[in-house]
Amino acid sequence: MEKNLDEKIIEKIKKVLELSKNNPSIEEAKSAALKAQKLMAEYHVSMTEIEAIENIENIVEEKFNVGTGNKWKYSLSAIIAKNFRCKYFYYGKSSVVFYGYEKDAEIAAMTFKMLFNFGNKESAKYYQKQRQEYIDCGRRFDGRGIKNAFLNGYLLGIKEALEKQCTALMIIVPKEVEEKYKDRSSGFHSFSNSFKVRVNVEGEQAKSEGIRIGRNMIMSKGIEVVY
C-alpha cells in the first residue's frame, strides 16, 4: 500500500534526524539538524507525530560531577533538561544527572558541561574586570553578589535563546520518560536551589552583561535543539 504524503514527509524527517544524530562530522550533523527543523516547521510536523513511529530508545542516566557550591548549577540543569527532552536530579550536592532517552541525555549532559564551565569562567573574568576598573579610578570596590548577578543574567540569556527553539519545535519530555521518572524519583529529597542576587547598580549592570553573554553563547556556538 502506498504511503500518503504525511507519512512520506515524516519518514524523510526521520532520515534527516538520523543523519544529525549518527554523524562523525559535526558540521554535517549540524546541517542535517537544521534541515530537519526547517522541514518540521514547513510541514507543521511535531515531535509527537515523529515519536509515534520511532523505535523505542533506551532510557539512561548521564551524570556530570560539578562539585559543591555554585548553586546556579541547579537552575542551569533545569533549563537544559527542559530543552533537551530530559528530566534531571542530583546525587548529593555535587553531581547533576540527566534522565532521558540515550541521545537526549548525552546531548543534555554535554551542553550543560560546556555552559557551566563557560559561565564560571566568564563570571570570574567579569568580576576581575570590574574590580580593576574601580581600583584604577581610586574607588572602593564592593564586589559582593557581582558574580551571582552576572550568572543570573547568563541563565536568563541561555533560557531565552533555547526556549525560542523549544517552543517553535513543540519540544516536550517524552511520555515514557515522564512515566519512568516518576518511579525513579520516588523517595527523592528536595532542597532549596535558589541563590541570592544583588539588585544595586553594579548588580543590574552585571545581570545585563550576563544576559548578553548567555544569549551570544548559544548563538555563536550553534547550540540547537536538534530534534
C-alpha positions as CSV (number, residue, x, y, z in Angstrom):
1,M,0.0,0.0,0.0
2,E,1.4,3.4,-1.0
3,K,2.2,5.8,1.8
4,N,0.3,9.1,2.0
5,L,2.0,12.5,1.8
6,D,2.2,13.0,5.6
7,E,3.8,9.6,6.1
8,K,6.4,10.3,3.4
9,I,7.3,13.6,5.0
10,I,7.6,12.1,8.4
11,E,9.9,9.4,7.0
12,K,12.0,12.0,5.3
13,I,12.4,14.0,8.5
14,K,13.3,10.8,10.4
15,K,16.1,10.0,8.0
16,V,17.4,13.6,8.3
17,L,17.3,13.4,12.1
18,E,19.3,10.1,11.9
19,L,22.0,11.9,9.9
20,S,22.1,14.6,12.6
21,K,22.4,12.1,15.5
22,N,24.7,9.5,13.9
23,N,27.3,11.5,12.0
24,P,31.0,11.8,12.8
25,S,31.2,15.2,11.1
26,I,30.0,17.9,13.5
27,E,29.3,20.3,10.5
28,E,27.3,17.7,8.6
29,A,25.3,16.8,11.8
30,K,24.5,20.4,12.4
31,S,23.4,20.9,8.8
32,A,21.2,17.9,9.0
33,A,19.6,19.1,12.2
34,L,18.8,22.5,10.7
35,K,17.3,20.8,7.7
36,A,15.1,18.7,9.9
37,Q,14.0,21.8,11.8
38,K,13.0,23.6,8.6
39,L,11.1,20.6,7.3
40,M,9.2,20.3,10.6
41,A,8.3,24.0,10.5
42,E,7.4,23.9,6.8
43,Y,5.1,20.9,7.1
44,H,3.8,21.6,10.6
45,V,5.1,18.3,11.9
46,S,5.5,17.9,15.7
47,M,7.9,15.6,17.6
48,T,4.8,13.8,18.9
49,E,4.0,12.7,15.3
50,I,7.5,11.6,14.7
51,E,7.9,9.7,18.0
52,A,4.7,7.8,17.2
53,I,6.6,5.8,14.6
54,E,10.1,5.9,16.1
55,N,11.9,2.9,17.5
56,I,11.9,2.9,21.3
57,E,15.2,4.0,22.7
58,N,16.9,3.1,26.0
59,I,16.3,5.5,28.9
60,V,19.6,6.2,30.7
61,E,21.2,8.5,33.2
62,E,24.1,10.8,32.2
63,K,26.0,12.2,35.2
64,F,28.3,15.1,35.4
65,N,30.2,16.0,38.6
66,V,30.2,19.7,39.2
67,G,31.4,19.8,42.8
68,T,29.8,21.5,45.7
69,G,28.9,25.2,45.7
70,N,27.9,27.1,42.6
71,K,24.2,27.0,43.3
72,W,23.4,28.4,39.9
73,K,24.1,24.9,38.5
74,Y,20.6,23.8,39.7
75,S,18.9,26.5,37.6
76,L,21.1,25.7,34.6
77,S,20.3,21.9,34.8
78,A,16.6,22.7,34.8
79,I,16.8,24.9,31.7
80,I,18.9,22.3,29.8
81,A,16.8,19.3,30.8
82,K,13.6,21.0,29.7
83,N,15.0,22.0,26.3
84,F,16.6,18.6,25.6
85,R,13.6,16.4,26.5
86,C,15.1,15.1,29.8
87,K,14.3,15.1,33.5
88,Y,17.1,15.9,36.0
89,F,18.1,15.2,39.5
90,Y,21.2,15.2,41.7
91,Y,23.4,12.8,43.5
92,G,24.1,14.6,46.7
93,K,25.0,18.3,46.0
94,S,27.9,17.6,43.6
95,S,26.5,15.6,40.7
96,V,23.9,16.6,38.1
97,V,22.1,13.8,36.4
98,F,20.1,14.0,33.1
99,Y,17.5,11.2,32.7
100,G,16.0,10.5,29.3
101,Y,16.5,8.7,26.0
102,E,20.1,7.9,25.4
103,K,20.9,10.5,22.8
104,D,18.9,13.2,24.5
105,A,20.6,12.6,27.9
106,E,24.0,12.6,26.3
107,I,23.5,15.9,24.4
108,A,22.0,17.5,27.5
109,A,25.0,16.5,29.7
110,M,27.5,17.7,27.1
111,T,25.7,21.0,26.7
112,F,25.4,21.5,30.5
113,K,29.1,20.9,31.0
114,M,30.1,23.4,28.3
115,L,27.7,26.1,29.6
116,F,28.6,25.5,33.2
117,N,32.3,25.8,32.7
118,F,32.0,28.8,30.4
119,G,29.7,30.6,32.9
120,N,32.1,30.2,35.8
121,K,35.0,31.4,33.6
122,E,33.1,34.4,32.3
123,S,31.7,35.4,35.7
124,A,35.2,35.4,37.2
125,K,36.5,37.4,34.3
126,Y,33.7,40.0,34.6
127,Y,34.4,40.3,38.4
128,Q,38.1,40.9,37.9
129,K,37.4,43.4,35.2
130,Q,35.0,45.4,37.3
131,R,37.4,45.3,40.3
132,Q,40.3,46.6,38.2
133,E,38.2,49.4,36.9
134,Y,37.3,50.6,40.4
135,I,41.0,50.3,41.5
136,D,42.1,52.3,38.5
137,C,39.7,55.1,39.4
138,G,40.7,55.0,43.1
139,R,37.2,53.9,44.2
140,R,36.3,51.3,46.8
141,F,35.0,48.1,45.2
142,D,32.2,46.2,46.8
143,G,32.0,43.1,44.7
144,R,29.6,41.1,46.9
145,G,27.0,39.5,44.7
146,I,28.5,40.6,41.4
147,K,29.2,37.1,40.2
148,N,25.7,35.8,41.1
149,A,24.1,38.8,39.4
150,F,26.2,38.1,36.3
151,L,25.2,34.4,36.4
152,N,21.6,35.2,36.9
153,G,21.6,37.2,33.7
154,Y,23.7,34.4,32.0
155,L,20.9,31.9,32.8
156,L,18.2,34.3,31.5
157,G,20.1,34.7,28.2
158,I,20.5,31.0,27.8
159,K,16.9,30.3,28.7
160,E,15.6,32.9,26.3
161,A,17.7,31.6,23.3
162,L,17.0,27.9,23.8
163,E,13.2,28.2,24.6
164,K,12.6,30.0,21.3
165,Q,13.7,26.8,19.6
166,C,11.9,24.6,22.1
167,T,8.6,26.4,21.5
168,A,8.9,26.6,17.7
169,L,9.6,22.8,17.5
170,M,7.0,21.9,20.2
171,I,9.6,20.0,22.2
172,I,8.3,18.2,25.3
173,V,9.7,15.4,27.5
174,P,8.5,12.1,26.0
175,K,5.6,10.4,27.9
176,E,7.6,7.2,28.6
177,V,10.4,9.3,30.1
178,E,8.0,11.1,32.3
179,E,6.3,7.9,33.5
180,K,9.6,6.1,34.3
181,Y,11.0,9.1,36.0
182,K,8.0,9.1,38.4
183,D,9.1,5.6,39.6
184,R,12.8,6.6,39.6
185,S,12.3,9.7,41.6
186,S,10.0,8.3,44.3
187,G,11.7,9.0,47.6
188,F,13.9,11.8,46.4
189,H,14.6,14.5,48.9
190,S,14.2,18.1,47.8
191,F,16.3,21.1,48.8
192,S,16.5,24.8,48.0
193,N,18.2,25.6,44.7
194,S,18.0,29.4,44.8
195,F,20.9,31.8,45.0
196,K,20.9,35.4,46.1
197,V,21.3,38.2,43.6
198,R,22.1,41.8,44.4
199,V,19.9,44.4,42.9
200,N,22.1,47.5,43.2
201,V,23.5,49.4,40.2
202,E,26.6,47.1,39.9
203,G,24.3,44.1,40.1
204,E,22.0,45.3,37.4
205,Q,24.9,46.0,35.1
206,A,26.4,42.6,35.8
207,K,23.0,40.9,35.1
208,S,22.6,42.8,31.8
209,E,26.1,41.7,30.7
210,G,25.3,38.1,31.7
211,I,22.2,38.1,29.6
212,R,24.2,39.3,26.6
213,I,26.9,36.7,27.1
214,G,24.4,33.8,27.7
215,R,22.4,34.7,24.6
216,N,25.5,35.1,22.4
217,M,27.0,31.8,23.7
218,I,24.0,29.9,22.4
219,M,24.1,31.7,19.0
220,S,27.9,31.7,18.5
221,K,28.3,28.0,19.4
222,G,25.4,27.0,17.3
223,I,23.7,25.2,20.2
224,E,20.4,23.9,18.8
225,V,17.6,21.7,19.9
226,V,18.2,19.1,17.2
227,Y,15.0,17.1,17.2
